[in-house]
C-alpha cells in the first residue's frame, strides 16, 4: 500500500512541477492528487518533526488567519486563505521529499527548458495567441516591453525564470554525470536568453549579482577573478548600459508609480490597519480607495514584504520574516556540504530578492513555486518519520 502511495505522490509532484508554468490545470490536479495520497499515507501525523520550523510556520499561518478575521472584505480574504493553505500544505509535502529532490530538480530544469524554448520562438515569430472560456484561459503575447512565454506577463516570466536559472546554475557546479551537466547547461543558457528577452531589469540584475556569489562559494579561486572581471566590464559600459537599460528594460513611470505607492499610500494604510492589516488578497480595493487614479499599482503593491505588511499587518510581516530568517539560518551552514540544498537555497534567495520589486506570490503558480523551493531546501534538515502501513 505504501509503495503505491509513494509512487502516486512522486509522480504527482513530478507532473505538478513540469506543467506548473505550462498548463496550470494539469499541474493543480497533479498536486491535489499528491496531497490527497500523502494525507492518506501520513494521516497528518508528525508531518513537521522540527519545532524550529513548526513554531514560526504556524505563527505565520495564524497571523495570516487574523488578517482574514479582521479583513475589510472577509469573503475575499477567506478565498485567499484557502489558496494560502495550499502553499503551507505544499511546503510541508516538499520537506518530506529528500529521496526525490534530485529528480524534482531535473523536472524543474526540464520545465524551464520548455518555457524558454517556447519564449525564444515566441520572440522571433511575434506570436500572439488567446484562448478564453468560462473555466480556462491561456494567453500569450509579444510586445515592445518583452515576451511572456507561457506566463503572458514578462514580469511573471522573469519571476519564474530567476529561481530556476539559479537552481540549475548552482547544481551545474556540483559533481554530476556529464550528460546531466550538458542538459542542465543547455537549459541554463536558454533560461538566461529568455530572461533577457523578457526585458525584466530587476531579474537580470539579480542574476548578475548572484551568479558570481555562487561561483565564489563553490570555488573562490575561480569566483573572485570572475567577479573582478565582471565589475571592470560593468565599469567600462556603465554609461552605455544605463542608456540601454532605460530604453529597453523599463516601462514609462514604473519606478515613479512604485515610489508613489510605497511612499504615499502605504503610510496611510498602516495608520488605518496597523496590527492585522486590511485583509489577505484585498489589495486592489484598498489601493483604489487611497490612490489617485492610475498612480497606484494594481492589484498588489509590487513588493513582497510591503504587500504582507499591508495585507497581514505588523504581525504578518514579523512572523514571515522570522520564518525566512530561520530558513536561512538552517540552510546557509549546509551550503558547502550539500549540493542540492545549495541549489534550492539560492533559488529561494533569488525570489526573495526579486520580492523587493515584485509581489511574487500574488500569482498563485509562482506562490506554489516559492513554497515548493523552500520545502525542498529544508529536506536535508527535516527528518521524515517512518509511517507504518
ZAVO-734538 format. One record per residue: residue number from 1; x, y, z of N, C-alpha, C in turn. Coordinates in steps of 0.05 Angstrom, whole numbers. Layout:
N
  num    n_px    n_py    n_pz   ca_px   ca_py   ca_pz    c_px    c_py    c_pz
  NUM       X       Y       Z       X       Y       Z       X       Y       Z
...
This chain:
389
  num    n_px    n_py    n_pz   ca_px   ca_py   ca_pz    c_px    c_py    c_pz
    1      17     -24       0       0       0       0      17      25       0
    2      37      25      18      55      49      20      70      54      -6
    3      79      32     -19      94      35     -44      77      47     -66
    4      52      39     -67      34      51     -87      29      81     -82
    5      25      87     -56      21     115     -49      46     132     -54
    6      69     120     -48      94     135     -53      98     141     -83
    7      91     122    -100      93     126    -129      73     147    -138
    8      49     147    -127      29     167    -135      39     195    -126
    9      49     197    -102      59     222     -92      82     232    -109
   10     101     214    -115     125     222    -130     117     232    -158
   11     101     216    -172      94     225    -200      74     248    -200
   12      58     251    -179      42     274    -176      58     300    -174
   13      80     298    -158      98     321    -155     112     327    -181
   14     122     306    -194     136     310    -220     118     324    -240
   15      93     315    -243      75     327    -263      67     355    -254
   16      64     359    -228      57     386    -218      79     406    -226
   17     104     400    -222     126     418    -228     131     421    -258
   18     127     399    -273     131     400    -302     110     418    -315
   19      85     416    -307      64     431    -320      57     458    -307
   20      68     463    -283      62     488    -269      65     513    -286
   21      87     516    -301      89     541    -318      77     538    -346
   22      65     515    -352      56     510    -379      26     508    -380
   23      14     488    -366     -15     484    -365     -23     482    -336
   24     -32     503    -324     -37     504    -295     -57     483    -286
   25     -78     478    -302     -99     460    -294     -88     432    -288
   26     -71     422    -306     -59     396    -302     -41     396    -277
   27     -26     418    -273      -8     420    -250     -24     419    -224
   28     -47     433    -223     -63     434    -198     -75     406    -192
   29     -84     392    -213     -95     366    -209     -74     346    -199
   30     -50     349    -210     -28     331    -202     -20     337    -173
   31     -19     363    -165     -12     370    -138     -34     360    -119
   32     -59     363    -126     -81     355    -109     -80     324    -105
   33     -74     310    -126     -71     280    -124     -49     273    -105
   34     -26     287    -107      -3     282     -90     -10     288     -61
   35     -24     310     -56     -31     318     -29     -51     298     -16
   36     -71     290     -31     -90     271     -21     -77     244     -14
   37     -59     235     -31     -45     210     -26     -27     212      -2
   38     -14     235       0       4     240      23     -12     241      49
   39     -36     253      48     -53     255      72     -63     227      80
   40     -70     210      61     -78     182      67     -54     167      80
   41     -31     171      69      -7     157      79       0     166     108
   42       1     192     112      11     202     138     -11     206     159
   43     -36     210     149     -58     217     167     -51     243     183
   44     -34     259     171     -25     285     183     -12     281     210
   45       1     258     215      15     254     240      45     259     237
   46      55     275     255      84     281     255      94     292     228
   47      78     309     215      86     319     189     107     341     191
   48     109     354     214     130     373     218     146     364     243
   49     169     352     239     183     339     261     201     359     277
   50     206     382     266     224     401     279     209     425     290
   51     212     430     316     199     453     328     210     479     317
   52     236     479     309     248     503     298     233     512     273
   53     223     494     257     207     501     233     178     504     240
   54     168     487     257     139     486     263     129     512     276
   55     143     522     296     133     545     310     131     570     293
   56     152     578     278     149     602     261     129     598     238
   57     127     574     227     108     569     206      79     572     216
   58      73     560     239      46     562     250      40     590     259
   59      60     604     269      57     632     277      49     649     253
   60      63     645     231      57     660     207      29     653     196
   61      22     627     196      -5     619     187     -26     632     205
   62     -21     633     231     -41     645     249     -43     675     245
   63     -21     689     240     -21     718     234     -37     723     209
   64     -34     706     188     -49     710     164     -79     705     169
   65     -85     685     186    -113     679     193    -126     703     207
   66    -111     717     225    -121     741     238    -128     762     218
   67    -111     764     197    -117     785     176    -144     778     162
   68    -150     752     160    -176     744     148    -199     751     167
   69    -195     745     193    -216     750     212    -223     780     214
   70    -203     797     213    -207     826     215    -206     840     188
   71    -210     825     167    -209     837     140    -232     855     134
   72    -228     875     118    -250     893     110    -267     879      89
   73    -258     857      77    -273     842      58    -269     812      64
   74    -284     801      83    -279     774      93    -283     752      72
   75    -303     753      55    -306     732      35    -281     731      16
   76    -271     754       8    -248     755      -9    -223     744       5
   77    -220     752      30    -197     742      46    -199     713      52
   78    -223     703      57    -227     675      62    -219     658      38
   79    -227     667      14    -219     653     -10    -188     654     -13
   80    -176     677      -7    -147     679      -8    -133     660      12
   81    -146     656      35    -134     639      55    -136     609      47
   82    -156     603      32    -158     575      21    -135     570       2
   83    -128     589     -15    -105     585     -32     -79     585     -16
   84     -78     603       4     -54     604      22     -50     577      36
   85     -71     563      43     -68     537      56     -55     517      38
   86     -58     520      12     -44     502      -7     -14     508      -7
   87      -7     533      -3      22     540       0      34     524      23
   88      20     525      46      31     512      70      32     482      67
   89      10     470      56      10     441      52      31     432      32
   90      35     448      11      55     441      -9      83     443       3
   91      88     464      19     113     466      33     119     442      50
   92     100     434      67     104     411      85     108     385      69
   93      92     381      47      96     358      30     125     357      19
   94     135     380      10     162     380      -2     184     375      18
   95     180     383      43     201     378      63     206     348      67
   96     187     331      58     190     302      61     198     288      35
   97     210     303      16     217     291      -9     247     289     -13
   98     261     282       8     291     281       7     300     261     -14
   99     287     238     -16     296     218     -35     290     226     -64
  100     271     243     -68     262     251     -95     273     277    -105
  101     286     293     -87     291     321     -95     311     324    -117
  102     328     304    -122     346     305    -145     330     303    -171
  103     311     284    -172     294     281    -195     275     305    -198
  104     266     316    -175     250     340    -176     265     363    -188
  105     290     366    -181     308     387    -192     309     384    -222
  106     313     360    -232     315     355    -261     288     362    -274
  107     266     356    -261     240     363    -272     236     393    -274
  108     246     408    -254     244     437    -255     261     449    -278
  109     285     437    -282     302     446    -303     290     440    -331
  110     278     416    -334     265     409    -359     242     428    -364
  111     226     435    -344     204     453    -347     214     480    -356
  112     236     490    -344     248     516    -353     256     515    -382
  113     268     492    -390     277     490    -418     253     492    -437
  114     231     479    -430     207     481    -447     197     509    -449
  115     195     522    -426     185     550    -425     204     569    -441
  116     230     565    -438     250     582    -450     250     579    -481
  117     249     554    -490     248     549    -519     223     562    -531
  118     200     558    -517     175     570    -527     178     600    -527
  119     190     612    -506     193     641    -505     211     652    -527
  120     233     638    -533     251     646    -555     236     645    -582
  121     221     623    -586     205     621    -611     185     643    -612
  122     172     649    -590     152     670    -589     164     697    -596
  123     189     702    -587     202     727    -593     206     731    -623
  124     216     711    -635     223     713    -664     199     712    -682
  125     178     699    -674     154     697    -690     133     718    -683
  126     138     733    -661     119     754    -652      91     741    -647
  127      91     718    -636      67     702    -633      48     715    -613
  128      23     717    -620       1     725    -602     -21     705    -604
  129     -30     695    -581     -49     673    -581     -67     675    -556
  130     -93     671    -560    -112     674    -537    -133     652    -538
  131    -136     639    -515    -159     621    -511    -172     629    -485
  132    -198     635    -487    -213     643    -462    -240     629    -462
  133    -245     614    -440    -271     602    -436    -280     609    -408
  134    -303     599    -400    -313     606    -373    -297     593    -351
  135    -281     572    -357    -266     558    -336    -236     557    -341
  136    -228     565    -365    -199     563    -371    -191     585    -390
  137    -168     597    -385    -157     617    -403    -127     613    -407
  138    -118     618    -431     -90     615    -438     -83     637    -458
  139     -65     655    -449     -59     679    -465     -29     683    -467
  140     -19     686    -491       9     694    -495      10     718    -514
  141      29     736    -509      31     758    -527      59     769    -528
  142      66     782    -549      92     795    -553      88     824    -558
  143     102     841    -543     100     870    -549     127     883    -543
  144     128     909    -544     153     923    -542     166     921    -514
  145     150     912    -494     161     910    -467     172     882    -461
  146     170     864    -480     182     838    -475     162     816    -481
  147     172     791    -476     155     767    -481     144     757    -455
  148     123     742    -456     112     729    -432     115     699    -432
  149     123     688    -455     124     659    -459      97     647    -450
  150      97     627    -433      71     615    -425      59     630    -401
  151      71     652    -392      61     667    -369      46     692    -377
  152      45     699    -402      31     722    -412      45     748    -404
  153      53     751    -379      65     775    -369      95     772    -367
  154     112     791    -378     141     789    -377     152     788    -349
  155     140     803    -330     149     802    -302     145     775    -289
  156     121     763    -295     116     737    -284     135     716    -296
  157     141     719    -321     161     701    -334     188     703    -320
  158     196     728    -314     222     732    -301     221     721    -273
  159     199     725    -259     196     714    -231     199     684    -231
  160     190     671    -252     194     642    -254     222     634    -262
  161     234     648    -281     260     641    -292     282     645    -271
  162     281     666    -256     304     673    -238     310     650    -219
  163     291     639    -204     299     618    -185     308     592    -199
  164     296     586    -222     304     561    -236     331     564    -249
  165     338     588    -259     365     593    -270     385     589    -248
  166     380     602    -225     399     599    -203     401     571    -193
  167     378     557    -191     378     529    -183     395     512    -202
  168     391     515    -228     406     498    -247     435     506    -248
  169     442     532    -246     470     540    -247     485     530    -223
  170     472     532    -199     486     522    -175     490     492    -176
  171     470     477    -186     473     448    -187     493     440    -209
  172     495     457    -230     514     451    -251     543     450    -241
  173     549     464    -220     576     465    -209     582     441    -191
  174     562     425    -185     567     401    -168     576     378    -185
  175     584     356    -172     594     332    -185     570     316    -195
  176     564     318    -221     542     303    -233     552     292    -259
  177     538     271    -270     547     259    -296     547     280    -318
  178     565     275    -338     569     294    -360     544     298    -376
  179     527     277    -380     502     281    -394     484     300    -379
  180     483     297    -353     466     315    -337     477     344    -338
  181     504     347    -337     515     374    -340     508     387    -366
  182     508     371    -388     501     381    -414     472     390    -415
  183     455     374    -404     426     380    -403     421     405    -387
  184     432     407    -363     428     430    -345     441     455    -357
  185     465     451    -369     478     474    -381     462     487    -404
  186     451     470    -422     435     480    -444     410     494    -433
  187     397     482    -413     373     494    -401     379     521    -388
  188     402     523    -375     410     548    -361     414     570    -382
  189     429     563    -403     434     583    -424     407     592    -437
  190     390     573    -443     364     580    -454     347     598    -435
  191     349     591    -409     334     607    -389     345     636    -388
  192     371     639    -389     383     666    -388     375     682    -412
  193     376     669    -436     368     683    -461     339     692    -458
  194     322     674    -449     293     680    -446     289     703    -426
  195     304     703    -404     303     724    -384     310     751    -397
  196     331     752    -413     339     776    -427     316     786    -445
  197     303     767    -459     282     775    -477     257     785    -463
  198     254     777    -437     231     787    -422     235     816    -414
  199     260     826    -416     267     854    -411     261     862    -382
  200     264     843    -363     260     849    -335     286     858    -323
  201     290     883    -319     316     894    -309     323     883    -281
  202     303     882    -263     309     873    -236     318     844    -237
  203     305     828    -253     313     800    -256     341     796    -266
  204     349     812    -286     375     810    -298     397     818    -277
  205     391     839    -262     410     849    -242     414     827    -220
  206     392     814    -212     394     793    -192     412     770    -202
  207     409     762    -227     426     741    -238     455     750    -239
  208     460     774    -247     487     785    -249     500     785    -221
  209     485     791    -200     496     792    -173     501     765    -161
  210     481     746    -164     482     721    -150     500     700    -163
  211     502     701    -190     519     680    -203     548     682    -194
  212     561     707    -192     588     708    -181     590     699    -152
  213     569     704    -136     569     695    -108     568     665    -107
  214     552     652    -124     551     623    -126     579     612    -133
  215     592     625    -152     619     616    -161     639     619    -138
  216     637     641    -123     656     645    -101     653     624     -79
  217     628     618     -73     623     597     -52     633     570     -61
  218     629     564     -87     638     538     -97     668     536    -100
  219     680     558    -111     709     558    -115     718     587    -117
  220     727     597     -94     734     625     -92     757     633    -110
  221     775     614    -116     798     620    -134     788     626    -162
  222     766     614    -170     754     620    -196     733     642    -194
  223     719     643    -172     697     662    -169     706     691    -166
  224     727     695    -151     737     723    -147     747     736    -172
  225     764     722    -189     772     734    -214     747     739    -232
  226     728     721    -232     704     725    -248     689     750    -239
  227     687     754    -213     673     777    -202     689     803    -209
  228     716     802    -207     732     825    -214     728     833    -243
  229     729     813    -261     725     818    -290     698     830    -295
  230     677     819    -281     650     830    -285     648     859    -276
  231     661     866    -253     660     893    -243     674     912    -262
  232     698     904    -271     713     921    -290     697     925    -316
  233     685     903    -326     670     905    -351     646     924    -347
  234     632     921    -324     609     939    -319     618     968    -316
  235     642     972    -306     652    1000    -304     657    1012    -331
  236     666     996    -350     671    1007    -377     645    1013    -392
  237     625     997    -387     600    1001    -402     578    1014    -386
  238     586    1026    -363     566    1037    -344     547    1057    -358
  239     558    1076    -372     541    1096    -385     524    1084    -407
  240     536    1068    -424     521    1055    -445     500    1037    -435
  241     507    1022    -413     487    1003    -401     464    1018    -389
  242     469    1041    -377     447    1057    -365     428    1066    -386
  243     439    1076    -408     422    1085    -430     406    1062    -442
  244     420    1039    -446     407    1015    -457     385    1005    -439
  245     390    1005    -412     370     996    -393     346    1014    -393
  246     350    1040    -393     328    1059    -393     310    1056    -417
  247     323    1051    -440     308    1049    -465     294    1021    -469
  248     308    1000    -459     299     973    -466     286     958    -444
  249     292     964    -419     283     946    -397     264     959    -377
  250     256     983    -381     237     995    -362     213    1007    -377
  251     190    1006    -364     166    1017    -376     163    1045    -365
  252     148    1063    -379     145    1090    -371     133    1093    -343
  253     146    1108    -326     136    1115    -300     135    1091    -281
  254     147    1068    -288     144    1045    -270     157    1050    -243
  255     180    1063    -242     193    1070    -217     178    1091    -202
  256     167    1111    -217     152    1132    -204     127    1121    -191
  257     113    1103    -204      89    1091    -193      95    1076    -168
  258     117    1060    -168     124    1045    -144     131    1064    -121
  259     146    1085    -127     154    1103    -106     130    1117     -95
  260     111    1124    -112      86    1138    -102      70    1119     -84
  261      68    1094     -93      52    1074     -78      65    1069     -51
  262      91    1063     -51     104    1057     -26     107    1081      -7
  263     111    1104     -19     116    1128      -2      91    1143       7
  264      70    1142      -9      46    1157      -3      23    1140       7
  265      18    1117      -6      -5    1101       0       0    1084      25
  266      23    1071      26      29    1051      47      27    1064      75
  267      39    1088      80      36    1101     106       7    1106     114
  268     -10    1113      95     -38    1117     102     -51    1091     109
  269     -44    1070      95     -56    1043     101     -48    1034     129
  270     -22    1038     136     -12    1028     162     -25    1044     185
  271     -33    1069     181     -46    1084     202     -74    1072     207
  272     -87    1062     186    -114    1052     189    -115    1022     197
  273     -95    1007     187     -95     978     192     -67     969     202
  274     -59     977     226     -31     971     234     -25     943     242
  275     -41     930     258     -34     905     271     -39     881     254
  276     -63     878     243     -70     854     227     -75     860     198
  277     -70     885     189     -73     892     161    -102     894     152
  278    -105     900     127    -133     904     116    -145     878     105
  279    -129     856     106    -141     831      97    -126     818      74
  280    -122     792      76    -108     778      55    -123     780      29
  281    -108     784       7    -118     784     -21    -139     806     -26
  282    -136     829     -13    -155     851     -17    -141     877     -25
  283    -116     875     -35    -101     900     -41    -114     918     -61
  284    -126     907     -82    -137     923    -103    -157     943     -93
  285    -176     934     -76    -197     952     -66    -185     974     -49
  286    -165     968     -33    -153     988     -15    -137    1008     -31
  287    -121     999     -50    -105    1018     -66    -123    1036     -83
  288    -146    1025     -91    -166    1042    -105    -176    1064     -86
  289    -179    1057     -61    -191    1076     -41    -171    1098     -35
  290    -145    1091     -31    -125    1111     -22    -110    1124     -45
  291    -110    1112     -69     -95    1122     -91    -108    1144    -106
  292     -94    1155    -125    -104    1177    -142    -103    1167    -171
  293    -125    1155    -179    -126    1146    -207    -106    1125    -214
  294     -92    1130    -237     -73    1110    -247     -45    1111    -234
  295     -42    1127    -213     -16    1128    -200     -10    1103    -183
  296     -30    1088    -176     -25    1065    -159     -19    1040    -176
  297      -8    1020    -163      -2     995    -177     -22     974    -169
  298     -37     964    -188     -59     945    -182     -51     917    -193
  299     -62     895    -181     -78     894    -157     -62     888    -132
  300     -36     893    -133     -19     888    -110       2     911    -108
  301      20     909     -89      37     932     -83      65     929     -95
  302      70     909    -112      95     905    -125     119     904    -106
  303     114     893     -82     136     887     -63     125     866     -44
  304     139     843     -43     131     821     -27     127     828       2
  305     146     844      13     146     850      42     125     871      48
  306     124     892      32     104     913      36      75     901      33
  307      72     883      14      46     871      10      37     855      34
  308      55     839      46      49     825      71      44     844      94
  309      60     866      95      56     886     116      29     898     115
  310      19     905      91      -6     918      88     -30     899      91
  311     -27     875      79     -49     856      79     -52     842     106
  312     -29     836     119     -29     820     144     -19     835     168
  313     -12     860     164      -4     877     187      24     872     198
  314      30     884     220      56     881     233      60     852     241
  315      39     839     251      41     811     260      49     794     236
  316      37     799     213      42     783     190      70     785     180
  317      80     810     177     107     813     166     128     804     186
  318     124     807     212     144     798     232     146     768     231
  319     123     754     231     124     724     231     135     714     204
  320     129     727     182     140     719     156     171     722     156
  321     180     745     165     210     750     166     223     731     185
  322     210     725     207     221     705     226     224     678     213
  323     204     669     198     205     644     185     228     644     164
  324     230     665     148     251     667     128     279     668     141
  325     281     682     163     306     684     178     315     657     188
  326     296     641     199     303     614     209     310     596     186
  327     295     599     164     302     583     140     331     587     131
  328     339     613     129     366     619     121     387     610     142
  329     379     612     168     397     603     189     402     573     187
  330     382     558     179     385     529     176     401     521     151
  331     394     534     129     405     525     103     433     536      97
  332     440     560     106     466     571      99     489     554     109
  333     489     543     134     511     526     142     513     500     125
  334     492     493     111     492     468      95     501     473      66
  335     506     498      58     512     504      30     536     489      19
  336     558     487      35     582     475      25     583     445      28
  337     564     433      42     564     405      46     542     390      32
  338     523     404      20     500     392       7     494     407     -18
  339     500     396     -41     497     410     -67     468     416     -73
  340     449     398     -66     421     403     -72     409     425     -54
  341     416     425     -28     408     447     -11     420     473     -21
  342     445     473     -30     458     496     -41     441     507     -64
  343     433     490     -83     418     498    -106     391     509     -99
  344     376     495     -82     349     504     -75     349     529     -59
  345     369     532     -41     371     556     -25     375     581     -42
  346     393     579     -61     398     603     -78     374     609     -96
  347     359     588    -103     334     593    -118     315     610    -101
  348     312     603     -75     295     618     -57     306     646     -53
  349     332     649     -50     344     676     -46     338     693     -70
  350     339     682     -94     333     697    -119     304     707    -118
  351     285     691    -109     258     700    -107     254     721     -85
  352     268     718     -63     267     738     -41     277     765     -50
  353     299     765     -66     310     790     -76     291     802     -96
  354     279     786    -113     260     797    -133     235     807    -119
  355     230     797     -95     207     807     -79     209     836     -71
  356     233     848     -75     236     877     -69     221     894     -89
  357     219     884    -114     205     899    -135     180     886    -145
  358     175     861    -137     151     847    -146     139     831    -122
  359     113     827    -123     100     813    -101     105     783    -102
  360     109     772    -125     116     743    -130      92     725    -124
  361      84     724     -98      63     705     -90      35     713     -98
  362      32     737    -109       5     746    -118      -5     728    -140
  363      12     717    -156       5     698    -178       7     670    -166
  364     -15     656    -164     -17     631    -150       5     610    -158
  365      10     605    -184      31     586    -192      58     594    -181
  366      65     619    -181      91     628    -170      92     626    -140
  367      69     630    -127      68     626     -98      73     597     -91
  368      61     578    -106      66     550    -102      96     543    -107
  369     108     555    -127     136     550    -133     153     560    -110
  370     147     583     -99     162     595     -77     163     576     -53
  371     139     567     -45     138     550     -21     149     521     -27
  372     147     513     -52     159     487     -60     189     488     -57
  373     201     509     -66     231     512     -65     240     513     -36
  374     226     528     -19     233     529       9     232     501      22
  375     210     487      16     207     460      27     230     441      18
  376     236     442      -7     257     425     -18     285     432      -7
  377     289     458      -1     315     466      11     318     455      39
  378     295     450      52     296     441      80     295     411      83
  379     294     396      61     292     367      63     316     354      77
  380     339     367      76     363     356      89     361     361     119
  381     343     378     128     341     385     157     318     371     170
  382     295     370     156     271     358     168     271     328     164
  383     270     313     186     271     284     185     243     273     180
  384     241     256     160     216     244     153     211     220     171
  385     189     220     186     183     196     203     174     172     185
  386     180     148     195     172     124     181     142     118     187
  387     126     117     167      98     112     171      92      82     168
  388      81      70     188      74      41     186      48      38     171
  389      47      17     154      22      12     139       2      -1     158
